[in-house]
Amino acid sequence: MLEKTYDAASVEPRIAKAWDEVDAFRAGAGAEPGAASFSIVIPPPNVTGSLHMGHALNNTLQDILVRFERMRGRDVLWQPGMDHAGIATQMVVERQLAERQEPSRRDMGREAFVERVWSWKAESGGMIGNQLKRLGASCDWSRERFTMDEGLTRAVLEVFVGLFKEGLIYKDKRLVNWDPKLLTAISDLEVEQVEIKGNLWHFRYPLEGGATWQAPVAFDEEGNPTEFETRDYITVATTRPETMLGDTAIAVNPEDPRYQGLIGKFAVLPLVGRRISIVGDDYADPTAGSGAVKITPAHDFNDFEVGKRHDLAMISVLDREAKVRLAENPEFLEGLAENAELSATIAAFEGCDRFDVRKRLVARMEELGLLDRIEPHTHMVPHGDRGGVPIEPLLTDQWYVDAKTLAGPAIDSVREGRTRFVPKNWDKTYYEWMENIQPWCISRQLWWGHRIPAWYGPDGALFVEKSEEEALAAAREAFGREVEVVDVEAALARWEAGDGEGPVALYRDEDVLDTWFSSALWPFSTLGWPDKTPELANYYPTSVLVTGFDIIFFWVARMMMMGNHYMTTEPFHTVYIHALVRDEKGQKMSKSKGNVIDPLALIDEYGADALRFTLAAMAAQGRDIKLATSRVAGYRNFVTKLWNAARFVEMNGGERPECFDPAAVRETVNRWIVTEVGRCGVEITDALEGFRFNEAAGAAYRFVWNTYCDWYLEFAKPIFSEGSEEAKAETRATAAWVLDETLKLLHPFMPFMTEELWAKTVEGTGKGREKLLTHTRWPVSAGGDVDAAAEINWVVDLISSIRSVRAEMNVPAGAKVPLVVTGAGAVTAQRLKTHEAQILRLARAESISLSDEAPRGSVQLVAGEATVCLPLAGIIDLGAEAARLAKEETKLDQEIARIDKKLGNEAFLAKAPEEIVASEQEKRAEFVERRERVLEARKRLADLSDA
């Protein structure tokens, strides 16, 4: 006998253990002989990570697909694994060292530190794997991979060396996002924009040699200058005064009539004395600031591009800790004459922090009369998401991938339909990124990660090989003598002194690879590449990738590039892009807002099945999920509903005979439910094949809650108590069979409870189940009885309509109302007779009669060709009900008017967050819908009063 209540906290760990004991999710488990493969690679979570709501959604959707295809008999592999997360992991271990007052990373040295990270991973890393198991993720955990395990390291070396020798990996000096706290380059994904209330400083740069120009100072209504002022300077505006020390030009728009006469002339950089050119470039916006922009190519990404277009010098004035370095900076000093002003600038700012220099530089410009004005200016400032400080665009030597060349075939894959995005609108985003792609910076100044396999020798010699032994062999051949690898300092010292007759010194590049480099190989490296493994032949290309929109470029596109280049085919056929999980108000979850919802806490309180079903039910394509805890609580009620239905069937002797044939049932209600469960299966199948998870969940919910529990089991009650023995036996068997089919359909969404019921509902019968539910075949519709379905659905609609009218008209719950039916044809009359007992019981009706005319004082509703009349004149207080409905309509009108006023306010629309506006629009739609129901009820009441 099933327990009275379902206890997810005790059931879920037990079911997970049962799956684990039989290795239920190993690749190919439960597959039909010769079945086609279906494979998904998990987006590898960080080894430092813990389950958040984005993971919960992403992995729930993957698991639904995987369980669905496994039950369809496919040869399924869901490949799990984790990313080594270079920056995050290094930070975690360094923080641990500090907390324990142990030697720092620098003190212990690189080799010892890397060993310490591996120890940390063995002891504490990878917690998220167990959390994914709590969610029910049915990965092949025996095949779990790590982006720095031995096999994936081989793949990384193979690709890096191969691309280098093809000329597709190279070293270059370009601007990167530099984190001055972590002392490494970071990717765009690791940069977050923070709104800062700062200033816009307007500085006057003198024109060379005291030259003057006519600056417009007054304009007419059409923007034409009417007054001019003779000036010997040009005003530029900046939010980062400290970078002006590296200015090499001033840009003005060539179409801006104010400055056309200055293009090609020169200004003098204050505090420095450098002669800088005034160039015409479309980058300068005539409507922003003064219309003239200082250009610092070494400290701004846009300026860098301007610098390349105009062949400007690239002068970096900040070091890797974001401190000003001028004294021994040859690029800064080149072409400058020694003078008191320059010496004072160097003495004042050398070695100082960028923000300290900002304050003192502004003060110095004001002293010189070169500060035109200061304007308050709120703007977005990029910060490192882990370092937490403003990043600096920094000109450094880094390793790059020629992404433009690799992007070509990857673009063709989507354009020619070999890989498709769902929803399709993400195609546009993909093309925009890929067609304007920049070189991909793949080096990071860290110790934890795949160390770049490059060795340097004297006179610019470079050896890129898969191992130190191969690099030494290549170097011996190049130099014609013995070589050895030493540390950087020793190598540089020996090169400067000359190696003499001893071995030539080499040193290895100290940088590691960006973690996105190794994860770009994930679809094929996890399957054993570069070896030609059976798994690679069977499961590549993978079937579908499920991921978020924010990493289309960082991960999806790069997997496409690498897959096309090394496997000559796309890594996946379909990319499903899921939306964000936001809070119930539509705001993005963040710790600072205090609105983060912990999925593990929800699992503890409501169970994994309730959380999974909630996420699936809300996962509409292209629409963010507004998650409230109450929604999860609501779907826990759904879990309870099914559990109680199973108990009801069990208590009434429901048991499916071994040879039960659903096509052979004779009772109309049983033929109906067999038909409806088949229709539900078709609807869920179609929705899952189209990645419409919310529609699939909705179909399952409607069938279980409404069709099976609320209607079929209600219809079955009289049969169980009063029917013939034959009808009882058939209904018991049908109820049990439909429950089995329902468990199959729900299993991808709610795996724990359905697996529990699958086992428990045959306990005591002595039969047991041949297979776990997870390996049981997906239902296939046998067609069903269309006429029986139409008959029972007509009865359901009739009872539902009567209930709605009673609710609208506020009929007391205990009041029984006679039903008078006019215009009934033979089929309708027969249906009324056949199902009279059910209609009277479930519609709370007193009697059913046929008539040629509608009785006076009755509410009427249409049921096919017939009209069903409910005489209510003597049952409800017409006056009181009219007053109640009028009051409700007035209240709703006021609410709609209030929202309309707010939404019609341009100031509100301009300032309010998008999620607030959307919330108001949703409220309005709800009020309008309620008002329509009230108006319908008032119309019915008016008709009743007139009768």
GUDRENKE-896344 format. One record per residue (C-alpha): x, y, z; residue in one letter. Coordinates in steps of 0.02 Angstrom, whole numbers, padded with zeros to 5 digits, always signed. Layout:
% residues N
XYZa...
//
This chain:
% residues 947
+00000+00000+00000m+00064+00173-00046l+00103+00290+00097e-00030+00419+00132k+00085+00562+00082t+00231+00571-00037y+00395+00614+00049d+00517+00680-00082a+00657+00700+00046a+00665+00513+00078s+00615+00449-00094v+00732+00551-00204e+00898+00492-00126p+00837+00312-00129r+00786+00320-00312i+00951+00405-00358a+01044+00263-00270k+00942+00133-00364a+00986+00213-00530w+01168+00222-00481d+01178+00040-00424e+01128-00024-00596v+01222+00111-00693d+01055+00157-00771a+01120+00303-00872f+01275+00229-00952r+01292+00265-01137a+01172+00155-01235g+01082+00087-01082a+00909+00024-01127g+00933+00056-01313a+00851-00048-01448e+00975-00154-01549p+01044-00050-01692g+00958+00107-01630a+01014+00278-01691a+01118+00379-01568s+01063+00533-01474f+01197+00632-01383s+01214+00791-01283i+01369+00865-01205v+01336+00955-01043i+01392+01137-01037p+01532+01102-00912p+01502+01195-00749p+01651+01271-00659n+01739+01154-00539v+01717+01292-00408t+01532+01310-00442g+01374+01266-00348s+01203+01240-00423l+01113+01403-00463h+00947+01429-00549m+01025+01445-00721g+01106+01274-00699h+00941+01204-00637a+00848+01262-00792l+00985+01213-00914n+01007+01038-00845n+00822+01006-00820t+00790+01040-01004l+00935+00929-01056q+00876+00790-00942d+00700+00798-01011i+00766+00772-01187l+00886+00635-01134v+00756+00536-01037r+00629+00559-01178f+00749+00491-01310e+00810+00350-01196r+00630+00294-01174m+00609+00301-01363r+00744+00167-01375g+00883+00279-01442r+01067+00246-01403d+01086+00392-01283v+01240+00476-01211l+01231+00629-01100w+01414+00673-01077q+01452+00757-00910p+01605+00850-00852g+01676+01007-00774m+01780+01156-00825d+01941+01193-00731h+01891+01378-00718a+02064+01458-00719g+02033+01623-00631i+01898+01563-00513a+01993+01411-00454t+02157+01504-00431q+02065+01634-00327m+01982+01502-00218v+02146+01416-00178v+02240+01579-00149e+02101+01635-00031r+02114+01469+00061q+02302+01491+00080l+02277+01665+00154a+02141+01607+00274e+02253+01467+00338r+02403+01586+00348q+02503+01471+00234e+02636+01529+00109p+02564+01626-00037s+02564+01569-00217r+02721+01670-00254r+02808+01605-00099d+02777+01422-00136m+02815+01434-00323g+02722+01376-00477r+02745+01188-00466e+02696+01176-00283a+02548+01291-00309f+02479+01189-00454v+02497+01032-00349e+02400+01120-00211r+02259+01161-00334v+02247+00978-00387w+02236+00931-00203s+02098+01058-00178w+02002+00986-00326k+02017+00810-00256a+01953+00864-00086e+01830+01005-00119s+01807+01035-00305g+01665+00971-00410g+01528+00988-00279m+01408+01035-00418i+01414+00858-00489g+01324+00788-00337n+01204+00935-00341q+01159+00893-00522l+01123+00715-00466k+01003+00786-00335r+00915+00875-00478l+00898+00707-00565g+01023+00732-00706a+01036+00564-00796s+01213+00586-00865c+01330+00442-00895d+01427+00484-00737w+01553+00346-00773s+01617+00451-00918r+01636+00614-00823e+01775+00723-00895r+01876+00872-00836f+01950+01002-00951t+02123+00968-00878m+02117+00779-00870d+02249+00683-00967e+02143+00650-01121g+02079+00828-01140l+02255+00895-01112t+02314+00790-01258r+02176+00865-01365a+02222+01043-01313v+02405+01017-01358l+02358+00938-01524e+02249+01085-01572v+02364+01224-01510f+02517+01155-01597v+02419+01113-01754g+02340+01285-01769l+02507+01369-01736f+02591+01271-01875k+02446+01315-01991e+02473+01499-01951g+02305+01512-01863l+02381+01542-01690i+02506+01682-01670y+02573+01807-01546k+02531+01992-01562d+02528+02154-01466k+02349+02213-01449r+02232+02287-01321l+02154+02167-01197v+02037+02180-01049n+02164+02187-00908w+02118+02154-00727d+02242+02255-00620p+02196+02155-00465k+02212+01980-00537l+02353+02034-00654l+02285+01942-00805t+02193+01971-00966a+02009+01922-00954i+01875+01888-01083s+01727+02001-01121d+01615+01876-01030l+01715+01908-00871e+01684+02095-00883v+01528+02170-00807e+01468+02347-00835q+01442+02447-00676v+01350+02614-00675e+01461+02748-00597i+01417+02927-00553k+01575+03009-00614g+01628+03165-00708n+01665+03222-00883l+01820+03332-00879w+01842+03459-01020h+02024+03504-01051f+02101+03636-01164r+02242+03574-01275y+02345+03720-01347p+02367+03726-01535l+02546+03708-01596e+02647+03869-01610g+02510+03981-01540g+02399+03952-01692a+02220+04012-01679t+02051+03966-01754w+01875+04034-01758q+01773+03930-01636a+01582+03947-01653p+01503+03996-01486v+01323+04036-01536a+01201+03952-01657f+01032+03985-01736d+00879+03871-01726e+00943+03765-01869e+01111+03739-01786g+01210+03859-01897n+01346+03959-01806p+01307+04144-01783t+01449+04200-01670e+01632+04152-01665f+01775+04167-01542e+01959+04166-01580t+02044+04026-01484r+02218+03956-01476d+02162+03790-01403y+02041+03647-01438i+01934+03573-01300t+01922+03386-01274v+01819+03290-01147a+01866+03131-01053t+01805+03021-00912t+01982+02956-00881r+02102+03103-00865p+02248+02991-00813e+02258+02916-00988t+02290+03086-01070m+02475+03059-01035l+02470+02931-01176g+02371+03038-01301d+02438+03035-01478t+02300+03128-01572a+02136+03224-01565i+01994+03161-01675a+01855+03269-01748v+01718+03216-01866n+01764+03263-02046p+01582+03318-02074e+01583+03435-01923d+01598+03611-01996p+01670+03678-01832r+01831+03581-01848y+01859+03554-02033q+01992+03689-02037g+02091+03605-01898l+02109+03433-01979i+02291+03403-02020g+02354+03530-01892k+02433+03494-01724f+02404+03525-01540a+02523+03511-01394v+02485+03385-01256l+02482+03479-01090p+02599+03423-00950l+02699+03321-01076v+02738+03434-01225g+02707+03300-01356r+02655+03361-01528r+02492+03271-01573i+02395+03278-01736s+02214+03327-01763i+02135+03194-01873v+01966+03178-01957g+01877+03018-01909d+01695+02961-01904d+01722+02896-01728y+01708+03074-01662a+01525+03114-01625d+01485+03299-01660p+01340+03290-01536t+01439+03220-01390a+01541+03332-01275g+01640+03459-01373s+01640+03352-01529g+01828+03333-01514a+01896+03170-01438v+02067+03137-01364k+02141+02979-01439i+02242+02862-01328t+02267+02706-01435p+02353+02605-01298a+02214+02629-01169h+02047+02623-01260d+01976+02495-01381f+01894+02624-01495n+02048+02734-01491d+02153+02582-01538f+02053+02563-01699e+02069+02750-01735v+02255+02734-01704g+02271+02593-01829k+02173+02691-01960r+02286+02844-01941h+02450+02754-01903d+02465+02835-01731l+02593+02791-01599a+02534+02670-01464m+02597+02739-01298i+02555+02641-01141s+02575+02742-00981v+02505+02615-00856l+02587+02455-00795d+02500+02291-00755r+02450+02353-00582e+02371+02509-00661a+02508+02622-00595k+02579+02763-00702v+02750+02724-00777r+02839+02865-00868l+03022+02877-00812a+03090+02723-00899e+02957+02711-01031n+03042+02728-01202p+02876+02739-01296e+02821+02884-01186f+02987+02975-01193l+03018+02955-01380e+03025+03124-01468g+03005+03225-01307l+03131+03360-01265a+03187+03369-01086e+03110+03518-00997n+03053+03571-00825a+02869+03536-00860e+02902+03357-00918l+03018+03324-00770s+02887+03390-00650a+02754+03278-00728t+02862+03123-00714i+02910+03165-00534a+02729+03197-00486a+02649+03042-00560f+02782+02906-00576e+02728+02744-00490g+02564+02816-00427c+02395+02729-00437d+02286+02779-00585r+02148+02855-00478f+02271+02954-00372d+02348+03022-00532v+02174+03066-00595r+02143+03184-00448k+02314+03265-00453r+02317+03282-00641l+02150+03373-00642v+02214+03490-00506a+02372+03525-00607r+02271+03563-00765m+02165+03684-00665e+02322+03771-00600e+02380+03795-00780l+02211+03866-00833g+02181+03717-00947l+02029+03645-00857l+01881+03711-00956d+01743+03638-00849r+01684+03482-00756i+01515+03403-00787e+01432+03267-00681p+01423+03114-00791h+01341+02947-00751t+01413+02811-00861h+01451+02626-00870m+01625+02573-00814v+01686+02396-00853p+01741+02296-00700h+01817+02124-00685g+01680+02011-00621d+01798+01921-00502r+01931+02051-00463g+01795+02180-00433g+01898+02329-00493v+01885+02432-00653p+01974+02344-00794i+02103+02433-00901e+02120+02412-01089p+02305+02369-01093l+02425+02347-01237l+02513+02182-01206t+02591+02035-01298d+02465+01893-01302q+02427+01736-01400w+02285+01747-01526y+02181+01633-01636v+02140+01691-01812d+01954+01682-01774a+01903+01764-01938k+01973+01621-02041t+01895+01488-01929l+01729+01580-01924a+01695+01561-02111g+01645+01377-02112p+01551+01400-01947a+01446+01539-02023i+01408+01429-02174d+01351+01288-02058s+01208+01395-01993v+01171+01488-02154r+01158+01325-02251e+01051+01242-02117g+01169+01107-02054r+01156+01183-01881t+00999+01275-01827r+00961+01388-01682f+00799+01370-01583v+00722+01497-01570p+00776+01548-01744k+00797+01733-01702n+00966+01692-01623w+01034+01666-01799d+01046+01854-01816k+01147+01872-01656t+01263+01733-01712y+01293+01813-01882y+01323+01986-01808e+01457+01920-01693w+01538+01801-01817m+01541+01919-01965e+01625+02055-01862n+01739+01939-01766i+01904+01999-01694q+02060+01896-01656p+02030+01785-01505w+02149+01816-01361c+02184+01644-01285i+02324+01679-01160s+02300+01713-00976r+02428+01767-00848q+02386+01629-00724l+02467+01471-00656w+02314+01359-00656w+02268+01301-00829g+02341+01224-00986h+02514+01299-00997r+02553+01364-01170i+02670+01240-01259p+02792+01371-01323a+02979+01383-01283w+03086+01537-01318y+03268+01543-01369g+03390+01685-01402p+03368+01805-01548d+03180+01780-01556g+03184+01592-01582a+03017+01509-01543l+02976+01324-01531f+02795+01267-01516v+02780+01081-01485e+02671+00957-01391k+02804+00918-01261s+02965+00985-01189e+03059+00839-01267e+02995+00885-01441e+03036+01068-01412a+03215+01025-01358l+03236+00915-01512a+03176+01056-01626a+03291+01179-01539a+03443+01064-01552r+03412+01050-01738e+03393+01238-01755a+03547+01286-01654f+03656+01137-01698g+03706+01111-01516r+03636+01057-01348e+03494+01154-01268v+03415+01155-01097e+03260+01231-01017v+03287+01352-00874v+03178+01484-00791d+03144+01652-00873v+03267+01754-00769e+03409+01631-00797a+03376+01621-00984a+03372+01810-01006l+03532+01830-00905a+03623+01699-01007r+03564+01774-01171w+03626+01945-01117e+03794+01874-01064a+03808+01755-01211g+03793+01568-01191d+03972+01531-01238g+04003+01349-01275e+03872+01279-01153g+03694+01225-01193p+03580+01356-01268v+03454+01416-01137a+03268+01403-01173l+03123+01455-01063y+02941+01404-01072r+02801+01529-01095d+02730+01563-00923e+02551+01597-00979d+02408+01473-00981v+02266+01456-01105l+02096+01537-01086d+01975+01407-01018t+01863+01436-01169w+02001+01361-01277f+01987+01189-01198s+01798+01198-01186s+01790+01239-01373a+01849+01060-01403l+01721+00985-01282w+01605+00894-01405p+01745+00789-01478f+01883+00792-01346s+01765+00713-01219t+01735+00570-01340l+01919+00525-01350g+01988+00633-01491w+02126+00639-01556p+02108+00449-01547d+01979+00371-01662k+01870+00296-01527t+01706+00200-01549p+01619+00336-01447e+01680+00470-01565l+01617+00373-01716a+01448+00339-01633n+01404+00499-01541y+01486+00637-01645y+01414+00749-01707p+01304+00771-01555t+01117+00794-01574s+01077+00955-01481v+01161+01084-01372l+01060+01168-01234v+01135+01331-01173t+01107+01514-01132g+01115+01659-01253f+01259+01742-01161d+01386+01614-01221i+01334+01596-01402i+01495+01683-01451f+01610+01628-01310f+01569+01443-01319w+01444+01394-01453v+01531+01485-01595a+01702+01423-01542r+01643+01243-01535m+01575+01270-01709m+01743+01336-01768m+01844+01195-01692m+01721+01059-01740g+01718+01111-01922n+01907+01128-01927h+01956+00965-01843y+01806+00851-01870m+01755+00925-02040t+01575+00932-01979t+01472+01031-01857e+01477+00976-01673p+01287+00979-01656f+01134+00988-01768h+01029+01100-01656t+01068+01236-01529v+00924+01267-01410y+00943+01437-01324i+00846+01447-01162h+00796+01608-01077a+00848+01682-00910l+00771+01637-00743v+00721+01800-00659r+00631+01836-00497d+00442+01850-00490e+00450+02036-00534k+00554+02003-00688g+00715+02069-00612q+00880+01982-00642k+00934+01885-00489m+01085+01955-00398s+01158+01943-00224k+01160+02134-00209s+00971+02140-00237k+00943+01997-00117g+00825+01911-00239n+00926+01754-00277v+00825+01594-00266i+00928+01442-00217d+00872+01287-00313p+00944+01172-00179l+00835+01256-00048a+00684+01230-00161l+00730+01047-00183i+00745+01029+00006d+00573+01106+00033e+00471+01048-00117y+00570+00909-00201g+00667+00903-00363a+00516+00848-00464d+00415+01002-00417a+00560+01117-00461l+00594+01028-00626r+00411+01032-00679f+00400+01217-00634t+00549+01260-00742l+00487+01156-00888a+00311+01228-00877a+00380+01405-00884m+00513+01375-01018a+00425+01456-01165a+00539+01491-01312q+00610+01667-01309g+00525+01716-01146r+00616+01740-00981d+00553+01642-00832i+00481+01744-00689k+00503+01622-00547l+00412+01635-00382a+00426+01508-00242t+00237+01497-00244s+00245+01423-00420r+00355+01281-00358v+00236+01254-00212a+00094+01246-00338g+00178+01110-00439y+00215+01013-00279r+00026+01006-00265n+00027+00928-00438f+00148+00795-00375v+00031+00765-00229t-00120+00757-00345k-00043+00615-00447l+00013+00522-00290w-00163+00531-00220n-00235+00472-00386a-00119+00322-00381a-00175+00283-00202r-00357+00297-00257f-00329+00174-00399v-00236+00057-00282e-00371+00065-00146m-00503+00023-00277n-00409-00131-00334g-00332-00053-00488g-00214-00179-00566e-00169-00199-00748r-00179-00380-00811p-00024-00439-00904e-00118-00454-01068c-00222-00297-01051f-00276-00231-01222d-00331-00048-01213p-00413-00064-01384a-00531-00197-01318a-00613-00100-01175v-00802-00082-01191r-00858+00049-01064e-00878+00218-01148t-00784+00309-01011v-00639+00186-01027n-00633+00203-01216r-00630+00391-01188w-00483+00392-01066i-00383+00272-01176v-00409+00393-01321t-00365+00546-01217e-00203+00474-01147v-00152+00432-01326g-00189+00609-01381r-00090+00676-01234c+00059+00568-01283g+00056+00633-01461v+00045+00812-01400e+00192+00792-01279i+00297+00702-01410t+00268+00837-01541d+00309+00974-01415a+00470+00893-01356l+00527+00861-01534e+00501+01047-01565g+00587+01100-01400f+00423+01175-01338r+00450+01119-01160f+00312+01227-01086n+00184+01155-01207e+00238+00978-01166a+00226+01011-00979a+00059+01098-01003g-00013+00951-01098a+00045+00831-00962a-00026+00942-00825y-00196+00961-00908r-00215+00776-00938f-00161+00722-00763v-00249+00855-00661w-00406+00881-00764n-00438+00733-00878t-00376+00589-00772y-00395+00648-00592c-00540+00770-00597d-00646+00683-00728w-00601+00503-00762y-00579+00451-00582l-00740+00543-00538e-00830+00450-00677f-00753+00288-00614a-00816+00306-00435k-00995+00251-00472p-00929+00105-00573i-00815+00049-00432f-00961+00056-00309s-01113+00010-00412e-01058-00058-00580g-01067-00237-00641s-00921-00352-00598e-00868-00346-00780e-00872-00155-00783a-00778-00147-00617k-00640-00263-00678a-00620-00170-00842e-00616+00000-00757t-00490-00057-00626r-00378-00122-00764a-00402+00034-00871t-00368+00151-00726a-00206+00057-00687a-00153+00050-00870w-00183+00237-00896v-00087+00273-00736l+00060+00175-00807d+00051+00271-00970e+00042+00433-00871t+00198+00388-00772l+00291+00359-00935k+00236+00527-01005l+00282+00619-00846l+00448+00530-00815h+00559+00651-00913p+00488+00795-00811f+00467+00713-00640m+00586+00564-00637p+00594+00527-00450f+00410+00511-00405m+00365+00424-00567t+00504+00295-00541e+00442+00270-00362e+00261+00244-00417l+00317+00130-00558w+00394+00013-00430a+00269+00036-00288k+00108+00015-00385t+00146-00170-00418v+00207-00210-00242e+00103-00350-00167g+00052-00419-00336t+00204-00531-00343g+00237-00480-00523k+00362-00337-00511g+00422-00234-00658r+00534-00300-00793e+00625-00135-00813k+00656+00027-00725l+00538+00162-00785l+00686+00256-00857t+00715+00110-00977h+00531+00079-01017t+00470+00120-01190r+00385+00286-01226w+00197+00270-01258p+00139+00255-01437v-00042+00303-01471s-00151+00160-01531a-00279+00279-01606g-00427+00262-01488g-00615+00283-01504d-00658+00453-01577v-00846+00433-01546d-00824+00386-01363a-00703+00530-01339a-00826+00652-01418a-00968+00587-01307e-00876+00601-01142i-00795+00766-01189n-00971+00833-01223w-01023+00781-01049v-00866+00860-00974v-00896+01023-01067d-01079+01026-01013l-01039+01001-00829i-00897+01128-00839s-01012+01258-00919s-01145+01233-00786i-01015+01250-00650r-00951+01411-00730s-01125+01487-00738v-01157+01441-00556r-00994+01525-00506a-01027+01680-00612e-01202+01700-00543m-01148+01666-00364n-01267+01519-00343v-01250+01445-00167p-01145+01286-00167a-01282+01183-00085g-01420+01239-00202a-01475+01111-00331k-01542+01183-00494v-01656+01093-00618p-01591+01082-00796l-01712+01111-00940v-01646+01068-01113v-01723+01135-01272t-01684+01094-01453g-01600+00928-01410a-01574+00807-01554g-01576+00619-01539a-01389+00604-01499v-01396+00738-01366t-01552+00664-01288a-01470+00493-01281q-01313+00566-01202r-01418+00655-01069l-01506+00493-01029k-01349+00387-01026t-01251+00506-00915h-01393+00580-00815e-01328+00517-00648a-01155+00590-00676q-01222+00758-00734i-01340+00773-00585l-01201+00727-00463r-01058+00830-00536l-01159+00982-00592a-01261+00985-00430r-01421+00979-00530a-01591+00931-00464e-01660+00854-00624s-01645+00850-00814i-01794+00874-00927s-01824+00906-01111l-01937+01049-01165s-01989+01145-01319d-01975+01314-01231e-01854+01391-01110a-01930+01424-00939p-01947+01604-00881r-01812+01673-00768g-01677+01553-00831s-01495+01573-00879v-01458+01489-01044q-01301+01410-01114l-01266+01321-01278v-01221+01136-01284a-01202+01088-01466g-01371+01106-01553e-01461+01112-01386a-01488+01250-01259t-01472+01209-01074v-01575+01321-00960c-01546+01349-00775l-01700+01428-00690p-01618+01539-00558l-01751+01672-00526a-01803+01600-00360g-01631+01537-00309i-01524+01695-00307i-01558+01874-00249d-01557+01963-00416l-01541+02137-00341g-01397+02094-00225a-01307+02002-00363e-01329+02149-00483a-01257+02268-00352a-01109+02153-00320r-01067+02138-00504l-01084+02327-00532a-00966+02361-00387k-00841+02236-00455e-00849+02314-00630e-00818+02489-00557t-00669+02427-00459k-00594+02345-00613l-00624+02501-00719d-00528+02603-00590q-00382+02482-00589e-00373+02481-00780i-00381+02672-00785a-00243+02684-00654r-00128+02573-00755i-00172+02660-00919d-00123+02826-00841k+00043+02755-00786k+00080+02671-00953l+00032+02831-01043g+00159+02931-00944n+00315+02950-01052e+00421+02994-00900a+00370+02830-00815f+00408+02729-00973l+00578+02813-00990a+00633+02784-00810k+00548+02624-00756a+00645+02461-00776p+00583+02351-00918e+00521+02217-00798e+00412+02344-00704i+00330+02403-00865v+00300+02222-00917a+00224+02185-00747s+00102+02330-00763e+00052+02271-00936q+00019+02096-00870e-00087+02164-00727k-00190+02264-00852r-00220+02110-00959a-00280+02014-00804e-00399+02154-00754f-00469+02165-00931v-00500+01977-00933e-00588+01984-00764r-00693+02132-00824r-00751+02034-00976e-00810+01893-00862r-00903+02017-00752v-00987+02095-00905l-01042+01923-00964e-01114+01887-00792a-01207+02054-00792r-01279+02015-00963k-01340+01846-00902r-01415+01930-00750l-01501+02062-00858a-01575+01927-00969d-01633+01836-00813l-01718+01993-00744s-01805+02029-00909d-01873+01852-00923a
//
